[in-house]
Amino acid sequence: MICREVVELMTDYLDGALSQEDRARFEDHIAGCNGCTAYLEQLRRTRSVIGRLAAEPVPAGLEAELLSAFRSWRSGPRP
């Protein structure tokens, strides 16, 4: 497994959603790659901090406005 593949699987790894085979390949890579190990730890800390944040109510209309802006951005041209 290369670093790019490992990075793409980090969230699934932390969520326990990888197959046994992918988990083993992921952990083999992490065991020998300091960069990916550091990134995984950073992601763990970030998720921990975010998990402690209090949910704030979204003002009326803002959710629809944000979704519309995202859809417009997503359907725009890509380089």
Residue pairs with C-beta under 8 A, 6 or more apart in sequence:
1 25
1 26
1 28
1 29
2 29
3 29
3 33
3 35
3 36
6 26
6 29
6 30
6 33
6 36
7 36
7 39
9 18
9 22
9 26
10 39
10 40
10 43
11 43
12 18
12 22
13 23
13 26
13 40
14 40
14 43
14 44
14 47
18 26
29 36
30 36
30 37
30 40
